[in-house]
Amino acid sequence: MKFKLRLIVAVSAAALTLTACSSSSDDKAAKPASPDASQGTATKLVEISPLTGKALRKGRPDNPVFVVKIENTSAGAPQYGLDKADLVMEELVEGGLTRLAAFFYSSLPTKVGHVRSLRTSDIGIAGPVGGQIVASGGATGAYNKVKNAGITVFSEDAGSPGFSSDPAKYRPYNRLIDLKVVAKKAKRTKIKGPYLPWSPADAAPAPATGKTATAATVRFSPATSTGWKLDGRKWVRTNGHAAPNKDFKADTMIVVFAKVGNAGYTDPAGNPVPETVFEGKGEAMVFHGNQVDTVTWRKPSLDEALTFTAKDGTPYTIAPGKAFIELVPQGAGSVTLG
């Protein structure tokens, strides 16, 4: 069943949340029902961003959600445009390294990068919001799987517009993209609903669980870990590769432990390419302020949104704002609190 986008009354401090339902067989994981906007109201209604849970004061953008694949090693530094993203996800790729999938909807920067290739894992990442993937290219098998899943791809290898070279870098770490150029060729796709189960704007903070942290290390493999620290009320990376003062600042950082399989092909160096299976259920950790909650995540299919369940079996929602999702290998990955 499809989600409805939440509406709020622009002239009111009270938020009206969407009526949502999940196709999960676990009734406890379904989002709590809430009233639709009342009929016949004379006040202006404002839609909620599916990526941040916040009001789209200027209305829904006349562009799709773009999911840009960004290099996440020192070879591709500095990363451009992350500070303008609505949501960011880190995923495992071959060799134990990671890559970013940055979601752009409310703002379309003219310089994002450095852009790298897609993976089959991106089907479950982009699917929930009809995201259109922007990548430098991709292995033939992976590219075909993504296209067959109904996902639009803007690839430099396929002649898509908006790509340019960074003269300070070398291939394959020098590809940049102008999303405003891409948007001229893109058709707005239907967004079924929110990526995360957002809390109403006026909801009280979640009760403290007793577990707190101001730093964390998220390990993907023996070769790669991402350091985090709480800076004021924002979670920021301590070993990121963004341009100075231009990194993504997360209101909420979420670690999702997901199964990882084999994508069925190898990279040019002969490394097996992993495929994160972003559907099913598992454990997750939610970092908001200095509070850390351990919850259960559910995603019934690759193109459905995430929901969370607290330890007591009740639905768990996320405070509106920017979120960074760490898609960590189940069993092989880990989180250390500081």
RALIN-V992950 format. One record per backbone hydrogen bond with DSSP energy under -0.5 kcal/mol. NH is the residue of the N-H (numbers start at 1). CO is the residue of the C=O. E is the energy in kcal/mol with one decimal. If there is no record, write none. Layout:
# RALIN-V992950
NH_CO_E ; NH_CO_E
This chain:
# RALIN-V992950
4_19_-0.7 ; 7_16_-0.6 ; 8_46_-2.3 ; 9_14_-0.7 ; 10_8_-0.6 ; 10_44_-1.7 ; 12_9_-1.5 ; 16_7_-0.6 ; 17_15_-0.6 ; 20_18_-0.7 ; 27_25_-1.0 ; 29_26_-1.5 ; 30_27_-1.1 ; 41_38_-0.9 ; 46_8_-2.6 ; 48_6_-1.6 ; 49_54_-3.4 ; 53_49_-2.2 ; 56_47_-3.3 ; 57_55_-1.2 ; 59_56_-2.4 ; 63_61_-0.8 ; 66_64_-0.6 ; 66_104_-2.7 ; 67_132_-2.5 ; 68_66_-0.6 ; 68_102_-2.7 ; 69_134_-2.3 ; 70_68_-0.6 ; 70_100_-2.6 ; 71_114_-2.8 ; 72_98_-0.6 ; 76_73_-1.5 ; 77_74_-1.2 ; 78_241_-0.7 ; 79_241_-2.6 ; 80_113_-2.7 ; 83_246_-1.0 ; 84_81_-1.7 ; 85_82_-1.5 ; 86_103_-2.8 ; 87_103_-1.0 ; 88_323_-1.7 ; 89_101_-2.0 ; 90_325_-2.3 ; 91_99_-2.8 ; 93_97_-3.0 ; 96_93_-0.8 ; 97_94_-1.3 ; 99_91_-2.3 ; 100_70_-2.5 ; 101_89_-3.0 ; 102_68_-2.6 ; 102_100_-0.5 ; 103_87_-3.2 ; 104_66_-2.9 ; 109_107_-0.6 ; 112_177_-1.7 ; 113_80_-1.8 ; 114_175_-0.6 ; 115_175_-3.0 ; 116_69_-2.1 ; 118_137_-2.3 ; 122_119_-1.6 ; 123_120_-1.7 ; 124_121_-0.7 ; 125_121_-0.9 ; 126_122_-2.8 ; 127_123_-1.9 ; 129_126_-1.2 ; 130_127_-1.9 ; 131_126_-2.5 ; 132_65_-3.2 ; 133_131_-0.6 ; 133_152_-2.0 ; 134_67_-2.7 ; 135_133_-0.5 ; 135_154_-2.3 ; 136_116_-1.9 ; 143_139_-3.1 ; 144_140_-2.4 ; 145_141_-1.9 ; 146_142_-2.3 ; 147_143_-2.3 ; 148_144_-2.7 ; 149_145_-1.1 ; 150_147_-1.8 ; 151_146_-1.6 ; 154_133_-3.4 ; 155_153_-0.7 ; 156_135_-1.4 ; 157_136_-1.5 ; 158_155_-0.5 ; 159_156_-1.9 ; 160_155_-2.5 ; 164_176_-1.9 ; 166_174_-2.2 ; 167_165_-0.7 ; 169_166_-2.1 ; 173_170_-2.1 ; 176_164_-2.5 ; 177_112_-2.1 ; 178_162_-1.7 ; 179_109_-1.9 ; 179_177_-0.7 ; 181_178_-0.6 ; 182_178_-1.7 ; 183_179_-2.4 ; 184_180_-0.9 ; 184_181_-0.6 ; 185_181_-0.5 ; 185_182_-1.6 ; 186_182_-0.9 ; 192_190_-0.6 ; 195_50_-2.9 ; 196_50_-0.6 ; 198_196_-1.5 ; 199_318_-2.9 ; 203_200_-2.0 ; 212_210_-0.6 ; 213_290_-1.9 ; 216_228_-2.0 ; 217_336_-2.4 ; 218_226_-2.9 ; 219_217_-0.7 ; 219_334_-2.8 ; 220_218_-0.5 ; 220_224_-2.2 ; 221_224_-1.8 ; 224_221_-0.7 ; 226_218_-3.0 ; 227_225_-0.5 ; 228_216_-2.8 ; 229_236_-2.2 ; 230_214_-2.7 ; 231_229_-0.7 ; 231_234_-3.5 ; 232_230_-0.7 ; 233_231_-0.7 ; 234_231_-1.9 ; 235_250_-3.2 ; 236_229_-2.5 ; 236_234_-0.6 ; 238_227_-2.4 ; 239_227_-0.7 ; 243_79_-2.1 ; 246_243_-2.3 ; 250_235_-2.5 ; 250_248_-0.6 ; 251_322_-2.1 ; 252_322_-1.9 ; 253_287_-2.4 ; 254_324_-2.8 ; 255_285_-2.9 ; 256_254_-0.6 ; 256_326_-2.9 ; 257_255_-0.5 ; 257_283_-2.2 ; 258_256_-0.7 ; 258_328_-2.7 ; 261_275_-3.2 ; 263_273_-3.0 ; 267_271_-2.5 ; 270_267_-2.6 ; 273_265_-2.3 ; 274_272_-0.6 ; 275_261_-2.5 ; 277_259_-2.8 ; 278_276_-1.2 ; 279_277_-1.7 ; 280_299_-3.2 ; 282_297_-1.6 ; 284_295_-2.5 ; 285_255_-2.2 ; 286_293_-2.9 ; 287_253_-3.3 ; 287_285_-0.5 ; 288_286_-0.6 ; 288_291_-2.3 ; 289_251_-0.6 ; 291_288_-1.8 ; 292_211_-2.0 ; 293_286_-2.3 ; 295_284_-2.6 ; 295_293_-0.6 ; 296_309_-2.4 ; 297_282_-2.7 ; 298_307_-2.3 ; 299_280_-2.8 ; 304_301_-1.6 ; 306_195_-1.7 ; 307_298_-2.0 ; 308_316_-0.6 ; 309_296_-2.2 ; 310_314_-3.1 ; 313_310_-2.1 ; 316_308_-2.4 ; 318_197_-2.6 ; 321_52_-2.7 ; 323_86_-0.7 ; 324_252_-2.0 ; 325_88_-2.8 ; 326_254_-3.4 ; 326_324_-0.5 ; 327_90_-2.5 ; 327_325_-0.7 ; 328_256_-2.0 ; 328_326_-1.3 ; 330_258_-3.1 ; 333_329_-2.6 ; 334_219_-1.7 ; 336_217_-2.3 ; 338_215_-3.1
